[in-house]
C-alpha cells in the first residue's frame, strides 16, 4: 500500500495536542515489564497473530489499559485498546506519517466489511501514530471480532486491514479489561462541583446545544482525549473540516464586565498562532445588565496559509464562556455560520430567561441544557448538566463512559457476520 501524502494545514494549533496523552497507546510498557510482580495470564495476550495485554502508564506499574497489536504491510502496526470505562481507541502506526505539533484533528470514516460505518475523531498521538477516539461502542468491537476487513478513510490516505484472528484476540482483550476491573480498586469518580450549584456544560448538554443551534453533523471529541494546556478546553467538536471548541471559567467579579475575559483569552489564542495573529472585536452587547456577548473574528496567517477563527464570548449569571470555530480560509463561511448559530441560540436563551421567572425559559432539548452558557442548580428549577471531568490519556483516570460521545452516524447490519 502506498504511503499517505501529507497535506499540512495552517492552524492556531488549538488541537495540536489533542492526542498527546494517547501517545501512551504506542509506548506503554506491558505490566510484566513495568513492575516485578506475578502477572495473571489474562494480562498477557498472544492470540492468532495478535500480541498485547495489560499496559502500565508509569514505571511503577500503574495499570493503564489493555491492548492488542499486529503488524501489517511490512511496517504498519494496528493497535486496538480498551480501557476500564470500555472505551476503544484505535492506533495506526505508519513510519510515513510526519505529524507535527500543529497537525490538528480530523474525522475518519471507519468501515467493517462495508456493513458498519462510523465517523470518528482522530488526531496524532506522536510523529508516526494516528489515534482514532472511538469511545464506548460495543457494537463496533463485536463487528471487528466477527468481520473480515476494516477500511479507514483518512485525509492522509485510505488504509485496509484484514481482520483475521480478531475473534480470539479481541475476546482475550475483553477478558483482560474485565479482570482489571475485577481485581483493581475502583477508578476515582469524576471531579464533581460540591453541592447543587451551577455546573459547566457537559457533553450531553453540548450535544443538545449544537443540535438546537442547527449545527449539523457535529462530532464531539471524547473527554479523555481533550488536551491539557493553557486553552483549558472543556469541549471540542468537529463539523466536517471545521473544529469547534468551548472554554468556561467561573464568574468571579460583580457587574457586567466581559472585556477582561476577552482580552485574556485572545492573548492565549494569539500565542497558539504560528504566524501573524489578527483579532477584530465586534460590538459588546449587554442585556438588562445581566448578560453580555462579545463577538470576535480572528486570522492566523503563517507560511502554510491562513486560518480563520470566529468566537462569541458570553457572560451569564455564573460563567464566562467562549464558543469558537476554526478552519482554513476556504472554510470561512462555514466557520462563521457555526459560531453565528451558537451565538443566536445562546442570546435567545438569555432573552427567554429575562422574559420570565427562572425555569420558564426554553432550552435545548436536553435535561442537561445550559441557560444560557452555564447550568442552573436543581433548587432553581433546572436539572444541572453532567460534569465534564475529562482527563488525558488512554485508560487514564477521568470522566465516566456516559460522558464520552459515541461516534456519530453509525450504521450496522447484522447479517453475514462470521467469526474469524
C-alpha distance (Angstrom), angle and dihedral (degrees) to the residues before:
residue distance angle dihedral
X1 . . .
X2 3.80 . .
X3 3.77 117.1 .
X4 3.79 118.6 -104.1
X5 3.78 121.2 -96.6
X6 3.79 109.6 -123.0
X7 3.80 115.6 -132.3
X8 3.82 107.0 -166.5
X9 3.79 114.8 -152.2
X10 3.79 131.0 -160.6
X11 3.77 112.7 -108.2
X12 3.75 145.0 165.1
X13 3.80 82.4 -127.3
X14 3.79 88.2 -121.0
X15 3.78 90.0 149.1
X16 3.78 101.0 25.0
X17 3.79 91.0 115.3
X18 3.79 96.2 40.1
X19 3.79 93.5 116.6
X20 3.79 98.6 27.4
X21 3.77 89.7 109.3
X22 3.77 93.0 53.8
X23 3.78 92.0 56.8
X24 3.78 77.8 97.0
X25 3.78 85.3 74.7
X26 3.79 90.2 75.5
X27 3.80 101.0 29.7
X28 3.81 107.2 38.0
X29 3.78 113.0 119.2
X30 3.79 122.9 -125.1
X31 3.80 111.5 -99.1
X32 3.78 90.8 -114.8
X33 3.81 91.3 57.5
X34 3.79 95.5 42.4
X35 3.79 97.0 55.5
X36 3.76 136.5 17.3
X37 3.78 101.1 -117.6
X38 3.76 141.8 113.3
X39 3.77 108.4 -80.6
X40 3.84 120.5 -149.1
X41 3.80 111.6 -122.6
X42 3.81 90.3 -118.6
X43 3.82 87.9 64.5
X44 3.81 91.7 64.7
X45 3.82 117.1 64.7
X46 3.80 125.3 -168.8
X47 3.76 106.8 153.9
X48 3.80 131.5 150.6
X49 3.78 95.9 -28.7
X50 3.82 95.6 -40.2
X51 3.80 121.4 109.5
X52 3.78 132.2 -170.6
X53 3.77 141.0 85.2
X54 3.77 137.0 171.2
X55 3.79 116.1 -0.7
X56 3.79 131.5 -155.8
X57 3.78 125.8 -140.2
X58 3.81 94.6 -154.1
X59 3.78 142.8 25.0
X60 3.79 87.8 -102.8
X61 3.79 88.1 69.1
X62 3.82 98.9 -112.7
X63 3.79 108.3 170.8
X64 3.80 115.5 -109.4
X65 3.81 110.7 165.9
X66 3.80 144.6 -51.8
X67 3.78 122.5 -101.4
X68 3.78 144.6 168.8
X69 3.80 126.3 -152.4
X70 3.77 139.1 -174.6
X71 3.81 135.5 -175.1
X72 3.79 119.5 -119.3
X73 3.79 135.4 -177.9
X74 3.77 92.4 9.3
X75 3.80 101.3 -73.5
X76 3.81 106.9 26.7
X77 3.80 122.4 96.7
X78 3.79 125.3 -161.3
X79 3.82 116.1 -155.8
X80 3.80 125.8 -170.6
X81 3.81 116.7 -171.5
X82 3.79 134.6 -175.0
X83 3.80 124.1 -165.0
X84 3.79 131.0 -160.6
X85 3.81 91.3 -88.9
X86 3.83 88.4 57.5
X87 3.80 90.5 -112.7
X88 3.79 116.6 151.7
X89 3.78 126.9 -140.3
X90 3.79 122.2 -177.0
X91 3.78 118.4 -158.3
X92 3.81 125.7 -164.2
X93 3.79 114.6 -164.0
X94 3.80 114.4 -163.8
X95 3.82 123.5 162.9
X96 3.81 89.9 -146.7
X97 3.81 90.1 67.2
X98 3.79 112.3 100.5
X99 3.77 102.8 -174.3
X100 3.79 119.8 174.5
X101 3.82 131.7 -166.2
X102 3.80 88.5 -95.6
X103 3.82 94.3 56.7
X104 3.78 105.4 112.2
X105 3.77 135.7 -157.0
X106 3.77 126.4 -73.5
X107 3.77 139.3 -178.0
X108 3.81 119.4 -103.7
X109 3.79 125.9 -161.0
X110 3.81 109.7 -139.7
X111 3.79 118.6 -164.3
X112 3.80 130.6 -177.9
X113 3.81 113.5 -161.0
X114 3.81 86.2 -26.0
X115 3.81 86.6 -80.6
X116 3.81 99.1 93.1
X117 3.79 119.5 50.7
X118 3.79 123.8 -175.7
X119 3.78 129.0 170.8
X120 3.80 109.1 -149.8
X121 3.81 136.1 172.7
X122 3.79 118.1 -107.7
X123 3.79 135.3 -174.6
X124 3.80 138.3 168.8
X125 3.79 116.3 -81.4
X126 3.80 92.2 -172.5
X127 3.78 139.6 -25.5
X128 3.79 94.4 -58.8
X129 3.80 107.0 20.6
X130 3.80 129.6 86.8
X131 3.81 113.8 -162.2
X132 3.80 122.9 -155.8
X133 3.81 112.7 -155.8
X134 3.79 99.2 -148.1
X135 3.82 98.6 165.5
X136 3.80 128.6 -161.6
X137 3.81 101.1 -21.0
X138 3.82 111.3 141.3
X139 3.80 91.3 174.9
X140 3.79 90.0 62.9
X141 3.79 92.6 48.6
X142 3.79 89.4 51.2
X143 3.82 90.7 48.7
X144 3.81 90.2 51.7
X145 3.80 90.1 50.8
X146 3.79 94.1 50.6
X147 3.78 101.9 30.4
X148 3.78 131.4 97.3
X149 3.81 103.2 -142.4
X150 3.81 140.2 9.0
X151 3.80 122.5 -148.1
X152 3.83 123.0 -161.8
X153 3.80 116.8 -165.1
X154 3.81 106.5 -164.5
X155 3.78 134.0 163.0
X156 3.81 86.4 -110.9
X157 3.78 95.7 56.1
X158 3.79 143.8 -61.7
X159 3.79 117.2 -77.7
X160 3.80 128.3 -170.0
X161 3.79 126.2 -168.8
X162 3.82 130.0 -175.5
X163 3.78 112.2 -126.1
X164 3.78 97.5 -143.9
X165 3.79 114.2 152.0
X166 3.79 94.8 12.9
X167 3.81 96.5 118.8
X168 3.79 92.2 66.2
X169 3.80 97.1 31.2
X170 3.79 96.7 48.9
X171 3.79 90.3 43.1
X172 3.81 86.7 57.9
X173 3.83 88.6 48.2
X174 3.81 89.9 56.1
X175 3.82 90.8 47.9
X176 3.81 90.1 50.2
X177 3.79 94.7 56.0
X178 3.81 92.3 40.6
X179 3.80 90.0 57.2
X180 3.80 91.3 46.7
X181 3.80 90.3 54.5
X182 3.79 89.7 47.4
X183 3.81 100.3 50.2
X184 3.80 103.5 28.2
X185 3.81 125.8 78.0
X186 3.80 114.8 -96.1
X187 3.76 114.9 -86.0
X188 3.82 114.6 -105.6
X189 3.76 115.0 -91.8
X190 3.80 116.3 -107.6
X191 3.79 113.6 -88.2
X192 3.78 108.7 -87.4
X193 3.78 131.1 -160.3
X194 3.79 106.2 -115.1
X195 3.78 116.8 -111.3
X196 3.77 127.4 -3.5
X197 3.80 97.0 -55.7
X198 3.81 126.9 131.5
X199 3.78 117.0 -61.9
X200 3.78 132.1 -157.9
X201 3.79 122.6 -103.5
X202 3.80 109.7 -72.8
X203 3.79 127.5 -155.2
X204 3.80 96.3 -91.9
X205 3.79 92.2 46.9
X206 3.79 90.9 48.7
X207 3.79 90.9 51.7
X208 3.81 89.8 49.9
X209 3.79 92.0 47.8
X210 3.81 92.6 51.2
X211 3.78 90.5 48.0
X212 3.80 93.0 48.2
X213 3.81 90.2 48.3
X214 3.80 90.2 54.1
X215 3.81 95.6 -116.0
X216 3.80 95.9 153.3
X217 3.80 124.1 -150.0
X218 3.82 96.2 9.2
X219 3.80 112.4 169.2
X220 3.81 115.0 -158.5
X221 3.79 118.4 -143.9
X222 3.84 112.9 -126.7
X223 3.78 113.6 -101.7
X224 3.81 94.7 -119.1
X225 3.81 89.4 59.7
X226 3.80 96.1 56.7
X227 3.80 115.2 115.7
X228 3.78 120.1 -111.4
X229 3.79 104.2 -139.3
X230 3.78 143.6 108.7
X231 3.81 92.6 -64.6
X232 3.83 90.7 66.1
X233 3.80 92.9 -158.7
X234 3.78 114.5 -168.3
X235 3.82 95.6 -172.1
X236 3.82 135.0 20.3
X237 3.79 126.3 -176.4
X238 3.78 138.9 175.3
X239 3.81 125.7 -135.8
X240 3.77 103.9 -175.7
X241 3.81 104.0 -62.1
X242 3.81 92.8 -19.3
X243 3.81 117.3 99.3
X244 3.81 121.7 -149.1
X245 3.77 130.1 -165.6
X246 3.81 142.7 -178.3
X247 3.79 129.3 -154.0
X248 3.81 122.1 -176.7
X249 3.78 133.2 -179.7
X250 3.79 132.5 176.1
X251 3.78 118.4 -89.8
X252 3.79 105.4 -114.1
X253 3.81 103.5 170.4
X254 3.78 133.9 67.3
X255 3.77 121.9 -124.8
X256 3.79 130.8 33.9
X257 3.79 102.8 -58.9
X258 3.78 117.1 143.5
X259 3.79 103.4 146.3
X260 3.79 94.8 84.8
X261 3.79 90.7 55.9
X262 3.81 91.4 46.9
X263 3.82 92.9 50.2
X264 3.79 93.0 46.1
X265 3.80 95.6 50.7
X266 3.79 93.9 42.0
X267 3.79 86.4 57.4
X268 3.80 89.7 54.5
X269 3.81 92.3 48.6
X270 3.80 91.3 46.6
X271 3.78 90.8 55.0
X272 3.80 89.1 54.5
X273 3.79 92.3 57.7
X274 3.80 113.2 98.5
X275 3.82 92.0 -155.1
X276 3.80 139.0 17.9
X277 3.81 113.5 -19.3
X278 3.80 122.5 -154.3
X279 3.81 125.4 -179.5
X280 3.81 124.4 -171.1
X281 3.82 111.8 -168.3
X282 3.79 119.6 -153.5
X283 3.78 127.9 -146.2
X284 3.80 115.9 -62.3
X285 3.81 112.4 -123.3
X286 3.80 121.1 -155.1
X287 3.82 122.1 -165.9
X288 3.79 117.7 -155.7
X289 3.81 92.1 -32.9
X290 3.81 87.2 -73.3
X291 3.81 108.8 83.8
X292 3.80 131.3 35.3
X293 3.80 132.9 -167.8
X294 3.82 127.8 -167.5
X295 3.84 121.2 -177.8
X296 3.81 119.5 -157.8
X297 3.82 130.8 -174.8
X298 3.80 118.2 -156.3
X299 3.80 139.0 -171.2
X300 3.79 128.2 -164.9
X301 3.81 111.1 -166.1
X302 3.79 119.2 -172.7
X303 3.79 141.8 145.7
X304 3.81 91.7 -70.6
X305 3.79 96.4 50.4
X306 3.78 138.4 -92.3
X307 3.79 129.7 -40.3
X308 3.82 118.7 -157.3
X309 3.81 121.4 -148.3
X310 3.80 129.4 179.9
X311 3.79 123.4 -173.9
X312 3.78 141.0 -179.2
X313 3.81 115.9 -153.3
X314 3.81 113.9 -155.8
X315 3.80 134.4 -167.4
X316 3.80 117.7 -166.2
X317 3.79 135.0 162.0
X318 3.78 94.0 -70.8
X319 3.81 113.5 13.4
X320 3.75 148.7 39.2
X321 3.82 107.4 -135.5
X322 3.77 135.7 179.7
X323 3.81 123.3 -166.1
X324 3.79 116.1 -170.1
X325 3.80 143.8 166.7
X326 3.80 130.7 -154.0
X327 3.79 134.9 -165.1
X328 3.78 140.0 143.4
X329 3.80 118.4 -79.5
X330 3.80 93.0 -91.9
X331 3.83 88.4 63.5
X332 3.79 97.0 51.6
X333 3.81 94.4 119.6
X334 3.80 92.8 50.2
X335 3.83 92.0 46.7
X336 3.80 91.9 50.6
X337 3.81 94.5 44.2
X338 3.82 93.5 52.5
X339 3.81 93.9 50.4
X340 3.82 92.6 42.9
X341 3.81 90.1 52.8
X342 3.80 92.4 54.1
X343 3.80 92.1 43.4
X344 3.81 91.1 52.9
X345 3.81 92.4 49.4
X346 3.80 95.3 47.1
X347 3.80 91.3 47.3
X348 3.82 90.0 50.4
X349 3.79 90.4 50.7
X350 3.79 88.7 53.4
X351 3.81 91.5 49.0
X352 3.80 90.7 49.6
X353 3.78 90.4 50.1
X354 3.80 91.4 52.4
X355 3.81 91.5 47.9
X356 3.79 95.6 64.0
X357 3.81 147.1 0.8
X358 3.82 117.5 -56.3
X359 3.80 109.4 -80.3
X360 3.81 94.8 35.2
X361 3.80 95.4 84.1
X362 3.75 120.4 103.2
X363 3.77 115.2 -114.8
X364 3.80 139.0 -175.2
X365 3.82 111.5 -72.9
X366 3.80 97.5 -89.0
X367 3.75 134.5 96.0
X368 3.79 85.3 -132.0
X369 3.81 95.7 52.1
X370 3.83 114.8 143.2
X371 3.79 125.0 -127.9
X372 2.95 103.8 -121.3
X373 3.81 103.8 -40.1
X374 3.80 103.1 -23.0
X375 3.82 132.9 42.4
X376 3.78 126.6 -100.5
X377 3.77 124.4 -130.0
X378 3.78 123.3 -105.1
X379 3.80 90.6 -112.9
X380 3.81 88.8 61.1
X381 3.77 91.1 56.7
X382 3.80 100.2 -99.4
X383 3.77 129.8 103.0
X384 3.82 108.2 -119.8
X385 3.80 118.2 -119.9
X386 3.78 119.8 -107.3
X387 3.78 115.1 -87.6
X388 3.80 116.8 -105.6
X389 3.78 100.4 -141.1
X390 3.82 93.0 166.9
X391 3.80 122.4 175.2
X392 3.76 133.3 -176.4
X393 3.76 129.9 -109.7
X394 3.72 136.7 44.5
X395 3.77 107.2 -76.6
X396 3.81 92.8 5.5
X397 3.77 122.5 139.7
X398 3.76 113.4 -84.4
X399 3.69 150.3 97.3
X400 3.78 122.1 -1.5
X401 3.75 124.5 -100.5
X402 3.79 90.7 -102.9
X403 3.80 88.3 68.3
X404 3.82 93.6 53.4
X405 3.75 115.9 95.2
X406 3.77 112.9 -126.2
X407 3.78 116.7 -133.4
X408 3.76 112.7 -80.1
X409 3.76 125.7 -120.7
X410 3.80 97.8 19.2
X411 3.77 116.5 172.4
X412 3.77 125.5 -177.4
X413 3.74 139.6 -179.2
X414 3.75 120.4 -161.3
X415 3.77 100.2 -159.0
X416 3.74 122.8 99.9
X417 3.81 98.1 22.6
X418 3.75 115.8 155.6
X419 3.79 131.9 -174.5
X420 3.77 112.8 -123.7
